[in-house]
Every structure is written in C-alpha cells, then in structure tokens.
C-alpha cells in the first residue's frame, strides 16, 4: 500500500514564499531609488542652468554697462521657486526716458531674460557676504531693501553665497560670487 497523504498536499513552501517576498522588496527599492534619483538629477541640472544664467547676466551687465539684479520669488502653493533679472534704471536716465516713472519704478524687468522656474522641491538660498563700500553713495543699490545679488555694469558685483536645496537638503557645493563677479563653485 502506498501512502496517499504526500501526493494530496499542494501549496508553496515557506522558503518559496520568502524568496518571492525578498525579490519583490528588492524590485520595489530599486524603483523608489530610481525615481528619487531622477528628481535629484533634475535639481543638479537646474543648478547648472542657474550657473550658466549667472555667467550670461554678468557678461551682459559688463558688455552693456547696465546694472542688473537677481529677483528671487519663493515657492508658494500654486507656483514654483522662480528667479528673474531686473534692471536698475539710473535716475538721471529715468527723467529723460519717461517723466511718468516714479521712485518705485527704479527696478524694471529685463525683457531679454525670461523668468525661470526651478523644478518642484528645488530652491536656493542667497546669503550676502560682507563687503565695504567706502566711496559708494547710492542707497538704492546698497540698502537692506536692495537685491542681494547685483551686477554693477563695471565688472563688479555684490558678493553672495548661494546654496541649492532639494527637499530641504543641500545639493552640490555652494556657489560663491566675489566682488569682481567671478563665480566659484567651490
């Protein structure tokens, strides 16, 4: 007589179930890591585009002897972190160009540079570095209300340190712009 108990048992063994669970866990972790890596690459790419924009603005300010500033707009619920370039209109030129302009219109959007938006969860922080301006007398450019990053049109700039963030964590090295407008990526 043959025992029939062994041939009637069907199903998976504990080892087979554990192997399937381990394989599924590895696949899920690879997918999640890859998705997060894509966002990280987008953030680093946005940082590189920003550095190229800084070089372009510096070059245009020096070539055209114009005063430019970086206008930063923080992210909100409905709009991403954005930056644009504004141009300082010298008061003596304002009166000759358009007498209607008032004191609040000293900074105008620079039409040659479109406003740029950073990817979602990407932002940067700009910290002004100490610089003594003994002979300077234009409060519009040096006051606490003035933009932190200025290109003065004569090859000089207000020195700043910029750190990019992705999901509140720093990414890449700090970007430092010295008083001569040179961009150091550390």
trRosetta pair geometry for C-beta under 8 A, 3 or more apart (Angstrom, degrees):
i j d omega theta_ij theta_ji phi_ij phi_ji
3 6 6.1 68 106 2 106 98
4 7 5.9 -64 -158 44 56 107
4 8 6.0 45 152 -20 83 114
5 8 6.4 -70 -150 37 26 105
5 9 7.1 28 158 -28 63 106
6 9 6.4 -55 -154 21 33 109
12 16 4.5 -121 -170 83 100 129
12 17 5.4 114 124 -52 128 89
13 16 4.9 99 55 5 76 101
13 17 7.2 -143 95 -2 42 87
14 17 5.7 -56 -150 38 34 112
14 18 6.3 34 154 -20 67 107
15 18 5.8 -57 -147 37 30 111
15 19 6.4 32 155 -21 65 105
16 19 5.8 -52 -148 33 31 112
16 20 6.6 30 155 -17 63 106
17 20 5.9 -57 -151 36 32 110
17 21 6.4 30 153 -18 66 107
18 21 5.7 -54 -146 37 32 111
18 22 6.3 33 156 -19 66 106
19 22 5.9 -55 -147 36 29 110
19 23 6.4 29 155 -18 64 107
20 23 5.8 -55 -147 37 30 110
20 24 6.3 28 155 -17 65 107
21 24 5.8 -56 -147 38 30 110
21 25 6.3 31 155 -20 65 107
22 25 5.7 -55 -147 36 30 112
22 26 6.5 31 155 -19 64 105
23 26 5.9 -54 -149 35 31 111
23 27 6.4 29 154 -17 64 107
24 27 5.8 -55 -147 38 32 111
24 28 6.2 32 155 -19 66 107
25 28 5.8 -54 -145 37 30 111
25 29 6.4 28 157 -17 64 106
26 29 6.0 -57 -148 37 29 108
26 30 6.4 30 154 -20 64 107
27 30 5.8 -55 -149 35 31 112
27 31 6.5 30 154 -19 65 105
28 31 5.8 -55 -149 35 32 110
28 32 6.4 26 156 -14 66 108
29 32 5.8 -55 -143 41 33 108
29 33 6.1 33 158 -19 66 109
30 33 5.8 -56 -144 39 28 110
30 34 6.2 28 157 -20 63 109
31 34 5.8 -58 -148 36 28 110
31 35 6.5 28 156 -19 64 105
32 35 5.8 -52 -146 34 32 110
32 36 6.4 26 157 -12 64 107
33 36 6.0 -59 -148 42 30 107
33 37 6.1 35 152 -25 65 110
34 37 5.4 -54 -145 34 31 117
34 38 6.7 38 155 -26 63 98
35 38 5.9 -48 -157 24 33 112
35 39 7.2 28 149 -11 61 103
36 39 5.8 -55 -156 37 38 110
36 40 6.4 41 148 -21 68 106
37 40 5.4 -52 -145 36 36 115
37 41 6.3 37 154 -20 66 102
38 41 5.8 -53 -151 35 31 110
38 42 6.5 34 150 -20 63 103
39 42 5.5 -50 -149 34 35 114
39 43 6.5 37 151 -20 65 103
39 119 7.3 -178 -152 136 74 140
39 121 7.0 14 -178 64 127 130
39 166 7.0 142 138 -172 96 127
40 43 5.7 -52 -152 34 33 113
40 44 6.5 29 152 -15 65 105
40 166 6.3 117 -115 130 62 168
40 171 7.0 -179 -153 -123 81 138
41 44 5.7 -54 -146 39 35 109
41 45 6.1 37 153 -21 66 106
42 45 5.6 -54 -145 38 31 113
42 46 6.4 35 153 -21 64 103
42 119 4.6 61 141 -44 121 171
42 122 7.3 -126 115 -43 92 142
43 46 5.7 -51 -149 33 31 112
43 47 6.6 36 149 -22 62 102
43 119 6.3 -110 -77 57 60 125
43 121 7.7 -61 -81 97 120 88
43 122 4.6 -178 -118 -101 89 121
43 164 6.8 148 171 152 97 125
43 166 4.0 -14 -122 -86 167 128
43 171 5.3 67 128 59 127 170
44 47 5.4 -48 -152 31 36 117
44 48 6.7 36 150 -18 65 101
44 171 6.3 -118 -76 155 76 128
44 172 6.3 138 -120 -56 82 115
45 48 5.7 -51 -150 35 35 111
45 49 6.5 36 151 -18 66 104
46 49 5.7 -52 -146 37 34 112
46 50 6.3 40 151 -24 64 105
46 118 5.0 85 -175 -142 147 84
46 119 5.5 -134 -49 3 142 97
46 122 5.4 81 65 146 157 160
46 164 7.6 153 94 -146 98 139
47 50 5.6 -53 -151 33 30 116
47 51 6.7 32 152 -19 64 102
47 124 8.0 127 -107 -77 83 125
47 164 4.7 -74 -97 -39 113 167
47 171 6.8 -140 -45 103 145 108
47 172 5.2 151 172 -1 169 161
47 175 7.9 -177 -169 -42 98 129
48 51 5.7 -50 -150 33 35 111
48 52 6.6 34 151 -16 64 103
49 52 5.6 -54 -151 37 35 112
49 53 6.4 39 148 -22 66 104
49 116 7.5 -168 130 -167 122 150
50 53 5.5 -52 -149 34 33 114
50 54 6.5 37 151 -22 64 101
50 83 7.6 64 -125 47 104 146
50 116 7.8 -179 -93 105 74 149
50 118 7.9 5 -63 -93 122 106
50 124 7.3 123 -160 -27 169 154
50 164 7.5 158 41 -82 154 124
50 175 7.9 -138 111 -18 114 169
51 54 5.6 -47 -150 31 34 114
51 55 6.7 34 152 -17 64 102
51 175 6.4 -150 -94 -120 98 141
51 183 6.4 137 -155 162 90 150
51 185 6.9 6 -119 -85 145 116
52 55 5.7 -53 -151 36 34 111
52 56 6.4 36 151 -20 66 106
53 56 5.6 -55 -147 36 33 113
53 57 6.3 32 156 -18 67 105
53 113 7.6 100 -157 -152 104 120
53 116 6.9 -97 -88 -5 160 157
54 57 5.9 -54 -146 37 30 109
54 58 6.3 32 155 -20 64 107
54 70 8.0 -19 -104 -76 84 134
54 175 7.6 160 -4 163 167 141
54 177 7.0 -130 -175 -83 135 130
54 183 5.7 112 113 -90 131 141
55 58 5.7 -55 -148 37 30 113
55 59 6.3 30 155 -19 64 108
55 183 6.3 -85 -73 6 83 145
56 59 5.8 -57 -149 37 29 111
56 60 6.3 24 156 -15 66 108
56 113 7.8 148 112 -105 121 114
57 60 5.8 -56 -144 40 30 108
57 61 6.1 32 157 -21 66 107
57 68 5.5 -142 -175 111 105 152
57 70 7.5 82 135 -74 174 89
57 85 5.7 -169 -115 -107 125 139
57 113 6.9 27 -90 -92 97 155
57 151 6.0 176 138 -10 95 150
58 61 5.9 -55 -146 35 27 111
58 62 6.4 19 158 -12 62 109
58 151 5.6 -163 -109 -115 56 140
58 157 6.9 -48 -115 -61 101 137
58 181 4.7 139 -144 178 122 122
58 183 7.5 -140 -21 -34 155 108
59 62 6.1 -62 -149 41 28 106
59 63 6.0 22 158 -17 66 113
60 63 5.8 -56 -136 41 29 108
60 64 5.8 -4 174 10 67 116
60 66 7.3 -30 137 49 84 116
60 68 7.2 56 91 -29 104 151
60 112 7.3 -178 -152 99 157 142
61 64 6.8 -73 -136 53 17 88
61 65 7.8 57 168 -111 52 10
61 66 5.6 -110 -132 70 60 73
61 67 7.0 56 -147 -113 110 21
61 68 4.7 -114 -85 15 115 112
61 151 3.6 155 25 125 177 129
61 152 7.3 93 162 56 128 25
61 153 5.0 -111 174 -87 85 56
61 181 7.8 -159 72 -121 128 146
62 65 7.5 18 -168 -72 26 48
62 151 7.5 -86 -40 173 73 119
62 153 6.8 165 -92 -155 34 36
62 154 7.5 48 -120 179 71 3
62 155 5.4 64 -117 -81 114 61
62 181 7.3 -169 -54 75 120 173
64 153 7.2 -73 89 -136 65 100
65 153 4.5 74 -168 172 42 111
65 154 6.9 43 -132 -74 81 61
66 87 5.9 -30 166 -144 122 112
66 88 7.9 160 172 50 75 74
66 153 5.0 176 56 -101 17 123
67 87 6.7 113 80 -164 62 63
67 88 3.9 -34 95 46 119 116
67 90 7.5 112 14 -59 125 86
67 141 7.1 -78 -168 -101 143 125
67 150 6.7 -8 -172 -171 92 103
67 151 6.9 176 -150 87 45 61
67 152 5.8 -7 -114 -140 90 39
67 153 5.0 -72 -65 -20 58 118
68 85 5.4 -13 -168 -172 116 109
68 86 7.1 146 -157 77 63 41
68 87 5.7 -36 -100 -100 68 65
68 88 7.4 -144 -77 3 20 83
68 110 6.3 4 -124 -56 106 152
68 150 7.2 158 87 -156 46 55
68 151 4.7 6 56 49 92 107
68 153 7.6 121 -1 -62 75 85
69 85 7.2 147 73 -157 40 61
69 86 5.2 -22 62 64 92 91
69 87 7.8 172 19 -89 76 19
69 88 6.7 75 -14 -41 109 98
69 107 6.8 -47 43 -132 130 121
69 146 7.6 -134 -115 175 150 80
69 147 3.6 115 -179 54 132 154
69 149 6.3 135 -157 88 66 63
69 150 4.9 -25 -97 -101 88 70
69 151 7.5 -163 -74 19 40 68
70 83 5.9 -10 -175 -171 97 118
70 84 7.8 147 -160 78 53 34
70 85 6.5 -39 -104 -102 50 63
70 86 8.0 139 -124 21 4 81
70 126 7.5 168 89 -90 132 164
70 147 6.2 161 57 173 55 133
70 148 7.5 -44 63 66 101 79
70 149 4.2 9 25 73 115 122
71 83 6.6 151 80 -160 54 62
71 84 4.8 -22 64 67 109 83
71 85 6.8 166 13 -106 92 10
71 86 4.7 73 -38 -17 124 112
71 107 7.7 131 -78 163 123 133
71 109 8.0 -71 21 -107 154 72
71 147 6.6 -80 -83 -107 58 134
72 81 7.9 -13 -170 -174 89 89
72 82 7.7 158 -158 91 46 51
72 83 5.1 -19 -104 -104 63 91
72 124 7.8 -110 -132 72 135 92
72 126 6.6 -174 -29 4 157 131
73 79 7.5 -24 129 116 122 130
73 81 7.2 167 90 -159 64 46
73 82 4.5 -4 59 64 109 93
73 83 7.0 -174 20 -81 73 40
73 84 7.6 27 -7 4 110 98
74 81 6.3 -31 -153 -116 36 82
74 123 7.3 27 -140 -138 71 131
75 79 6.7 -156 -146 99 55 63
75 80 5.4 -30 -116 -163 100 36
75 81 4.2 -49 -51 -56 94 73
75 123 6.2 -101 -10 -82 116 118
76 79 5.1 36 45 43 97 83
79 82 6.8 -40 154 -17 112 121
79 117 7.6 -115 180 -122 83 123
80 117 4.5 85 74 -173 121 109
80 118 5.9 -152 151 63 117 64
80 119 7.3 -107 -157 164 148 10
80 120 6.1 -100 -110 -87 116 56
80 122 8.0 22 -174 55 115 82
81 117 7.1 127 77 -159 47 64
81 118 4.5 -16 77 41 101 118
81 122 6.5 -126 45 93 130 64
81 123 4.4 175 -81 -105 163 81
81 124 7.5 140 156 14 145 67
82 115 5.6 20 178 172 123 106
82 116 6.5 163 -154 86 73 44
82 117 4.8 -36 -96 -98 90 66
82 118 7.1 -156 -83 3 37 77
83 115 7.3 176 90 -156 31 69
83 116 5.7 -14 61 61 77 92
83 118 7.7 50 0 -34 96 100
84 109 6.4 -26 148 -137 136 94
84 110 7.5 172 160 40 89 85
84 113 6.7 140 -166 112 68 102
84 114 7.7 -83 -123 146 94 30
84 115 4.1 -36 -82 -105 112 80
84 116 7.1 161 -81 17 57 66
85 109 7.7 94 84 -162 56 57
85 110 4.3 -38 105 39 100 131
85 113 4.1 33 30 75 125 149
86 107 4.5 30 154 179 135 101
86 108 6.4 155 -163 75 84 28
86 109 5.8 -56 -108 -99 75 36
86 110 6.0 -176 -122 -17 17 88
86 147 7.2 164 53 -46 118 150
87 107 7.2 152 72 -154 35 56
87 108 5.4 -27 61 65 89 85
87 109 7.7 20 14 118 85 13
87 110 4.6 107 -33 -80 101 94
88 106 6.1 1 -150 155 73 90
88 107 6.0 -29 -95 -97 60 68
88 140 6.9 131 -147 130 125 124
88 141 6.9 9 -113 -83 166 98
88 150 7.9 19 -24 -142 134 112
89 93 6.1 -126 -177 84 81 108
89 94 5.0 94 135 -75 117 96
89 97 7.5 -97 -162 40 127 145
89 101 7.1 -60 99 172 153 162
89 105 7.2 -9 40 129 137 79
89 106 5.7 -145 51 -156 84 48
89 107 7.6 -160 8 -79 83 19
89 108 5.8 51 -33 -3 114 115
90 93 4.5 72 67 14 93 108
90 94 6.9 -156 89 -20 44 84
91 94 5.3 -46 -144 23 36 119
91 95 7.0 35 163 -20 64 97
91 106 7.3 -29 -71 -114 78 106
92 95 6.4 -51 -159 27 32 107
92 96 7.2 18 151 -6 61 108
93 96 5.9 -63 -152 43 40 105
93 97 5.8 31 157 -17 75 114
94 97 6.1 -64 -140 41 26 103
94 98 6.8 -56 -172 57 62 74
94 101 4.9 -109 -170 81 108 139
94 105 7.5 136 -140 95 130 101
94 106 7.4 -63 -70 -108 146 65
95 99 6.1 35 -155 -103 58 72
97 101 7.5 26 82 -3 99 136
98 101 5.0 88 93 -20 102 102
101 105 4.4 -121 -158 81 91 136
102 105 5.7 95 54 8 58 104
103 106 6.8 -13 -177 -34 47 105
105 108 6.7 32 179 -71 80 90
106 140 5.7 -94 145 -152 160 142
107 147 7.7 122 -117 -28 147 117
110 113 4.9 28 97 30 111 104
118 122 4.3 -126 154 93 118 108
118 123 6.5 157 76 -87 154 40
118 124 7.7 163 -72 -10 160 92
119 122 4.7 62 64 9 79 130
121 166 6.0 55 127 -164 97 63
121 167 4.8 4 178 -68 124 69
122 164 6.9 -10 -168 -173 92 102
122 165 7.1 160 -153 85 46 55
122 166 5.4 -13 -100 -102 75 74
123 164 7.5 163 91 -155 35 58
123 165 5.1 -14 65 60 80 103
124 162 5.4 18 169 -177 128 98
124 163 6.3 168 -155 84 78 40
124 164 4.7 -40 -95 -99 97 57
124 165 6.5 165 -95 11 38 78
125 162 7.1 166 81 -150 45 54
125 163 5.2 -8 53 57 94 91
125 165 6.8 49 -13 -18 97 119
126 148 4.9 145 126 90 123 147
126 149 6.1 -84 -164 -33 145 111
126 160 5.3 -6 -171 -180 95 135
126 161 7.5 151 -156 77 49 43
126 162 5.1 -14 -102 -100 73 84
127 148 7.7 -124 -177 -170 5 145
127 160 6.4 146 75 -163 43 77
127 161 4.8 -19 63 61 100 93
127 162 7.7 -176 21 -77 69 37
127 163 7.8 23 -1 1 109 99
128 148 4.7 -130 -65 -150 99 98
128 158 6.6 -31 -137 151 101 114
128 159 7.4 99 -166 89 60 62
128 160 5.5 -46 -104 -103 45 83
129 159 4.0 -52 57 113 120 108
129 160 6.1 -165 -3 -97 88 23
129 161 6.0 91 -56 -21 104 94
129 176 7.7 51 -42 -152 144 98
131 158 6.6 -162 37 -149 147 65
131 159 5.3 133 -53 25 129 108
131 179 5.7 142 -129 -89 137 117
133 136 3.6 -16 157 16 119 130
133 142 5.9 -121 57 -114 154 138
136 141 7.3 -105 -175 83 128 115
136 142 5.6 126 127 -55 135 147
138 141 4.6 37 104 22 112 108
138 142 6.4 120 83 0 65 101
139 142 6.0 -79 -128 57 34 88
139 143 4.7 44 179 -46 81 110
139 146 7.9 -161 157 -46 49 119
140 143 6.9 -13 -101 11 13 110
140 146 6.4 111 154 -94 40 109
141 146 5.4 89 -166 -136 20 150
141 150 6.0 98 -158 -143 95 170
141 152 7.5 67 -164 -106 147 96
141 158 7.9 -172 169 -54 90 126
142 146 6.0 68 16 8 8 155
143 146 5.0 122 56 -18 67 98
146 150 7.0 -19 157 -51 115 133
147 150 5.9 130 81 -65 101 85
148 158 6.8 -151 165 107 43 132
148 160 5.5 89 144 -101 103 133
149 157 7.1 -3 -167 179 71 111
149 158 6.2 -161 -132 69 30 101
149 160 4.9 -64 -86 -1 90 151
149 162 7.9 8 -70 -62 138 119
149 177 6.8 66 -134 54 107 150
150 157 6.2 172 89 -156 56 65
150 158 4.4 61 38 1 93 112
151 156 7.9 153 -159 92 50 44
151 157 5.0 -27 -104 -102 58 97
151 181 6.2 60 -125 -111 94 120
152 155 7.8 -35 69 50 94 35
152 156 4.6 -7 40 76 128 90
152 157 6.4 -161 -1 -87 85 38
152 158 7.8 110 -43 -32 100 73
155 180 6.4 -18 150 -159 89 73
155 181 6.3 -127 179 12 47 131
156 179 5.9 -16 -153 165 91 74
156 180 6.3 -54 -111 -113 57 38
156 181 6.5 -176 -157 -32 13 98
157 177 5.7 -58 107 150 142 118
157 178 7.5 99 63 91 104 39
157 179 6.5 -171 63 -155 62 30
157 180 7.2 2 22 97 88 12
157 181 4.1 113 -12 -85 120 73
158 179 7.6 -5 -131 -116 20 67
159 176 7.4 8 -169 -179 94 84
159 177 6.0 -171 -138 97 52 69
159 178 5.3 -7 -110 -147 111 32
159 179 5.0 -47 -47 -60 107 66
160 176 7.5 -167 96 -146 45 51
160 177 5.3 17 49 47 78 104
161 174 5.4 0 -175 174 100 126
161 175 7.3 151 -162 79 49 49
161 176 5.0 -14 -108 -103 77 81
161 177 7.9 -161 -77 23 35 66
162 174 6.7 148 72 -167 43 72
162 175 4.3 -20 63 63 100 102
162 176 7.6 -174 21 -76 70 34
162 177 7.5 38 -6 -8 108 100
163 170 5.5 -45 176 -127 116 107
163 174 5.1 -40 -84 -109 84 83
163 175 7.6 -178 -74 20 35 74
164 170 7.1 103 79 -156 54 61
164 171 5.2 -54 102 63 103 89
164 172 5.5 32 48 45 120 116
164 175 7.7 56 -23 -6 94 112
165 168 5.9 4 174 -125 126 18
165 169 6.3 142 -157 64 80 28
165 170 5.8 -50 -99 -93 71 42
165 171 6.7 134 -128 7 20 86
166 169 5.9 -34 69 63 69 84
166 171 4.7 41 1 -30 110 134
172 175 7.9 16 123 -42 122 90
172 185 7.8 -61 170 -170 111 101
173 185 5.7 96 76 160 119 71
173 186 3.9 -146 163 72 132 110
174 186 5.4 59 58 -9 75 143
175 183 6.5 -17 -172 -165 99 95
175 184 7.3 152 -162 80 49 51
175 185 5.8 -18 -108 -111 73 61
175 186 7.6 -121 -86 0 29 94
176 183 7.6 147 79 -158 45 46
176 184 4.5 -18 64 63 96 103
176 186 6.6 85 1 -49 108 94
177 181 6.5 -15 -173 -145 101 35
177 182 7.1 162 -151 76 56 40
177 183 5.6 -20 -98 -99 79 65
177 184 7.6 -178 -79 21 30 74
178 181 7.3 -50 72 18 67 17
178 182 5.0 0 38 53 108 92
178 184 6.9 55 -27 -7 101 114
